[in-house]
Amino acid sequence: MTAAHSRVTIYKLDLGTFALSTSALNLPHGCTEYGFTADKYNNYYFVNENNQTNVSCYSNNVLEHTIRLKSDVYQLLCLDGSNVTAITANGIVTLNGEYFHNVSSLRPAVPCSYKGDGIVTDSRGIEYQYSNGEIFEKAVETQPVLPNDTSTETNNDVYNIQGEYIYVSLGTTYAKLRDSLGADKENFRVTDVNGKVRTSGKLGTRMTVNYQGKQYCIIVMGDITGEGNVNSRDLYLFMDYFCKTRDLDTVERKATNLFVDNTIDLRDLLALAKMY
């Protein structure tokens, strides 16, 4: 795209045929360096260089509407052909109809470019996750960890006891936990939510452990529903919470907070999806 103060020429390259076409628009204002994008419906979006909180949308070379954001827009992107993303002074927002809605407070260094496979890279080389117009911190490529409380002596790679809860990783079995605790069958008992004593198999959230005269509630990281695995019901439950259509109780929150930072966010959702 080349731009004078009021006239822009848009060059479009068809990646299938490599045919190049051009079109021209007369703007009532100039355009910022990275303040232009287009979607697959031939809608064009411009940031006003004189008022960088304003984004103008043109359809068929006609101004359809102007959207005013709360802060300056540094870059516009449309990576999937449908969703328009704005990188602003206050973070990431995406276009929803004639309005932008907030996504996150991230401030990538412009210009950002699409690396592929859902990864956006900013000018510093930092990678971010991209999905449906949203840009957020890239999930750490590790398994979620158990809570690490150095003030307790019951902290290792298999389990961690904090108060009335015992945290274990997804897939931990009755035998593995018992062996890690150094317990024998006489002083170690696991009971499921229906009160049935379990002597084998995988552990699930909300099961209870009686060990050395104390009772603990099991938290299996990622197993929100207590079925001993991660399935679509866990993901739906997380999304219902994230969309604020239901709340989580204390046990569900502990199983959902995979990065143990007292905040349930998109990092936890991405990690949960990878465990599915």
C-alpha positions as CSV (number, residue, x, y, z in Angstrom):
1,M,0.0,0.0,0.0
2,T,1.3,3.5,-0.8
3,A,-0.3,6.6,0.7
4,A,-0.5,10.3,0.2
5,H,-2.3,12.4,2.7
6,S,-5.8,11.6,1.3
7,R,-5.4,9.0,-1.4
8,V,-4.2,5.4,-1.0
9,T,-3.5,2.7,-3.6
10,I,-4.0,-0.8,-2.5
11,Y,-2.2,-3.7,-4.1
12,K,-3.7,-7.2,-3.8
13,L,-1.8,-10.3,-4.6
14,D,-3.8,-13.5,-5.2
15,L,-1.6,-16.3,-3.7
16,G,-3.3,-18.9,-5.8
17,T,-2.7,-17.3,-9.2
18,F,-0.1,-14.7,-8.2
19,A,-2.2,-12.1,-10.0
20,L,-1.7,-8.6,-8.8
21,S,-4.6,-6.1,-8.8
22,T,-4.9,-2.5,-7.6
23,S,-7.6,-0.3,-6.3
24,A,-7.7,3.3,-5.0
25,L,-9.4,5.1,-2.1
26,N,-9.7,8.7,-1.3
27,L,-9.4,9.1,2.5
28,P,-10.4,12.2,4.5
29,H,-7.2,11.6,6.5
30,G,-3.8,10.0,6.2
31,C,-2.9,6.5,7.4
32,T,-0.3,5.4,9.9
33,E,2.6,3.2,8.8
34,Y,1.1,-0.1,10.1
35,G,-2.4,1.1,10.4
36,F,-4.0,-0.8,7.5
37,T,-5.5,-4.2,7.0
38,A,-8.1,-5.9,4.9
39,D,-10.4,-9.0,5.3
40,K,-11.5,-11.6,2.8
41,Y,-14.8,-9.7,2.3
42,N,-13.0,-6.8,0.7
43,N,-13.4,-4.5,3.7
44,Y,-10.5,-2.2,4.4
45,Y,-9.5,-0.8,7.8
46,F,-7.4,2.3,8.3
47,V,-6.0,4.1,11.4
48,N,-6.3,7.8,11.2
49,E,-2.8,9.3,11.4
50,N,-4.2,12.5,13.0
51,N,-6.3,10.7,15.6
52,Q,-4.8,7.2,16.1
53,T,-7.7,6.1,18.3
54,N,-10.0,6.1,15.2
55,V,-10.3,3.1,12.9
56,S,-12.3,3.6,9.7
57,C,-13.9,0.7,7.8
58,Y,-14.5,0.9,4.1
59,S,-16.6,-1.5,2.1
60,N,-16.7,-1.3,-1.7
61,N,-14.6,1.9,-1.5
62,V,-17.3,3.5,0.7
63,L,-16.8,4.5,4.3
64,E,-19.1,2.3,6.3
65,H,-18.3,3.4,9.9
66,T,-15.5,4.7,12.1
67,I,-14.7,3.0,15.4
68,R,-13.2,4.9,18.3
69,L,-10.9,3.0,20.6
70,K,-9.8,4.0,24.1
71,S,-6.1,4.3,23.2
72,D,-3.8,4.8,20.2
73,V,-3.7,1.9,17.6
74,Y,-0.1,0.9,16.7
75,Q,-1.0,-1.9,14.2
76,L,-3.9,-3.6,12.5
77,L,-3.8,-7.2,11.5
78,C,-6.2,-9.6,9.9
79,L,-4.5,-13.0,9.9
80,D,-7.3,-15.4,9.3
81,G,-9.3,-13.3,6.8
82,S,-12.2,-12.6,9.1
83,N,-11.1,-11.3,12.5
84,V,-9.4,-7.9,12.7
85,T,-6.9,-7.4,15.5
86,A,-5.7,-4.1,16.9
87,I,-2.5,-3.7,18.8
88,T,-3.0,-0.7,21.0
89,A,-1.3,1.3,23.8
90,N,-3.6,-0.5,26.2
91,G,-3.2,-4.0,24.8
92,I,-4.9,-6.3,22.3
93,V,-8.5,-5.8,21.0
94,T,-10.4,-7.5,18.3
95,L,-13.2,-6.3,16.0
96,N,-16.7,-7.6,16.8
97,G,-19.2,-6.1,14.3
98,E,-18.8,-2.3,14.6
99,Y,-17.0,-2.6,18.0
100,F,-13.7,-3.7,19.3
101,H,-13.6,-5.8,22.5
102,N,-10.6,-6.2,24.8
103,V,-8.6,-9.4,24.7
104,S,-5.5,-8.9,26.9
105,S,-3.1,-6.2,28.2
106,L,-0.2,-7.5,26.1
107,R,1.8,-4.8,24.2
108,P,3.9,-6.5,21.5
109,A,6.5,-4.4,19.8
110,V,5.3,-3.5,16.3
111,P,5.5,-4.5,13.6
112,C,4.2,-7.9,14.3
113,S,4.2,-10.7,11.7
114,Y,2.5,-14.0,11.4
115,K,4.9,-17.0,11.7
116,G,2.3,-19.7,11.0
117,D,0.9,-22.4,13.1
118,G,-0.9,-19.9,15.3
119,I,2.3,-18.0,16.3
120,V,2.7,-14.2,16.0
121,T,6.2,-12.7,16.3
122,D,6.9,-9.1,17.3
123,S,9.9,-7.0,16.3
124,R,11.9,-8.2,19.3
125,G,11.4,-11.8,18.2
126,I,9.1,-12.6,21.1
127,E,6.4,-15.2,20.1
128,Y,2.7,-15.0,21.0
129,Q,-0.2,-17.3,20.5
130,Y,-2.9,-16.3,17.9
131,S,-6.4,-17.6,17.6
132,N,-9.6,-16.1,16.1
133,G,-8.3,-12.5,16.2
134,E,-6.8,-12.9,19.7
135,I,-3.2,-12.6,20.6
136,F,-2.0,-13.7,24.0
137,E,1.1,-15.1,25.8
138,K,2.4,-18.3,24.3
139,A,1.8,-21.2,26.6
140,V,4.9,-22.7,28.2
141,E,5.7,-26.0,26.5
142,T,5.9,-28.0,29.7
143,Q,3.5,-30.0,31.7
144,P,1.8,-28.0,34.4
145,V,3.6,-28.3,37.7
146,L,2.4,-29.3,41.2
147,P,2.2,-26.5,43.7
148,N,5.7,-25.9,45.1
149,D,5.5,-25.0,48.8
150,T,9.0,-25.1,50.2
151,S,7.6,-24.5,53.7
152,T,6.2,-28.1,53.8
153,E,8.2,-31.3,54.0
154,T,5.7,-33.2,51.8
155,N,6.8,-31.8,48.4
156,N,8.2,-34.0,45.6
157,D,7.6,-34.9,41.9
158,V,4.6,-37.2,42.6
159,Y,2.6,-35.3,45.2
160,N,2.4,-32.2,47.3
161,I,0.4,-31.8,50.4
162,Q,-0.9,-28.4,51.3
163,G,-3.3,-28.2,54.2
164,E,-6.2,-30.5,53.6
165,Y,-5.4,-31.1,49.9
166,I,-2.9,-33.5,48.2
167,Y,-2.0,-32.5,44.7
168,V,-1.0,-35.1,42.1
169,S,-0.3,-35.0,38.4
170,L,-2.7,-36.3,35.8
171,G,-2.4,-40.1,35.4
172,T,-1.1,-40.7,38.9
173,T,-2.3,-44.1,40.1
174,Y,-3.3,-45.5,43.5
175,A,-0.1,-47.6,43.6
176,K,2.2,-44.7,42.6
177,L,0.9,-42.4,45.3
178,R,1.0,-45.1,48.0
179,D,4.6,-46.0,47.1
180,S,5.7,-42.4,47.0
181,L,4.2,-41.8,50.4
182,G,6.0,-45.0,51.7
183,A,2.7,-46.2,53.0
184,D,1.4,-49.8,53.4
185,K,-2.2,-50.9,52.8
186,E,-3.0,-50.8,56.5
187,N,-2.4,-47.0,56.9
188,F,-3.4,-45.9,53.4
189,R,-6.9,-45.8,52.0
190,V,-8.4,-44.1,48.9
191,T,-12.2,-43.5,48.7
192,D,-14.0,-42.1,45.6
193,V,-16.8,-39.5,45.7
194,N,-19.4,-42.3,46.2
195,G,-17.7,-43.6,49.2
196,K,-16.3,-46.7,47.5
197,V,-12.8,-47.8,48.6
198,R,-10.4,-47.9,45.7
199,T,-7.3,-50.2,45.7
200,S,-6.1,-49.6,42.1
201,G,-6.4,-47.4,39.0
202,K,-6.0,-43.8,38.3
203,L,-6.8,-41.1,40.9
204,G,-9.4,-38.5,40.3
205,T,-10.1,-35.0,41.7
206,R,-12.3,-35.1,44.9
207,M,-11.3,-38.6,45.9
208,T,-10.1,-38.7,49.5
209,V,-6.9,-40.2,51.0
210,N,-6.7,-41.4,54.6
211,Y,-3.0,-41.5,55.5
212,Q,-1.4,-41.6,59.0
213,G,-4.7,-40.7,60.6
214,K,-5.4,-37.7,58.4
215,Q,-7.8,-37.2,55.5
216,Y,-6.9,-35.3,52.4
217,C,-8.9,-34.3,49.3
218,I,-7.1,-35.2,46.1
219,I,-6.6,-32.6,43.4
220,V,-5.5,-34.1,40.1
221,M,-4.2,-31.2,38.0
222,G,-6.4,-30.7,34.9
223,D,-9.1,-33.2,36.0
224,I,-11.8,-30.6,36.9
225,T,-14.7,-33.0,36.7
226,G,-13.1,-35.8,38.9
227,E,-13.2,-38.5,36.2
228,G,-9.4,-39.2,36.4
229,N,-8.6,-37.8,33.0
230,V,-9.0,-34.7,30.8
231,N,-11.9,-34.8,28.4
232,S,-14.4,-32.5,26.6
233,R,-16.4,-32.1,29.8
234,D,-13.3,-30.5,31.5
235,L,-12.9,-28.1,28.6
236,Y,-16.6,-27.2,28.5
237,L,-16.5,-26.6,32.2
238,F,-13.5,-24.3,31.9
239,M,-15.1,-22.4,29.0
240,D,-18.3,-21.9,30.9
241,Y,-16.3,-20.4,33.7
242,F,-14.2,-18.3,31.4
243,C,-17.3,-17.0,29.7
244,K,-18.8,-16.3,33.1
245,T,-21.8,-18.6,32.6
246,R,-21.0,-20.6,35.7
247,D,-18.6,-20.4,38.7
248,L,-16.1,-23.0,39.9
249,D,-16.0,-24.2,43.5
250,T,-12.8,-24.4,45.5
251,V,-11.8,-27.9,44.4
252,E,-12.5,-27.2,40.7
253,R,-10.5,-24.0,40.9
254,K,-7.5,-25.8,42.3
255,A,-7.6,-28.4,39.5
256,T,-8.0,-25.7,36.9
257,N,-5.2,-23.4,38.0
258,L,-2.6,-25.5,36.2
259,F,0.3,-22.9,36.6
260,V,-0.5,-22.5,40.3
261,D,-0.4,-18.7,40.2
262,N,-3.8,-18.0,41.7
263,T,-5.0,-16.8,38.4
264,I,-7.1,-18.9,36.0
265,D,-6.4,-17.5,32.5
266,L,-5.7,-18.5,28.8
267,R,-2.4,-20.1,29.8
268,D,-4.4,-22.6,31.8
269,L,-6.8,-23.2,29.0
270,L,-4.1,-23.8,26.4
271,A,-2.3,-26.2,28.8
272,L,-5.6,-28.0,29.5
273,A,-6.3,-28.4,25.8
274,K,-2.9,-30.0,25.3
275,M,-3.7,-32.5,28.0
276,Y,-6.9,-33.5,26.3
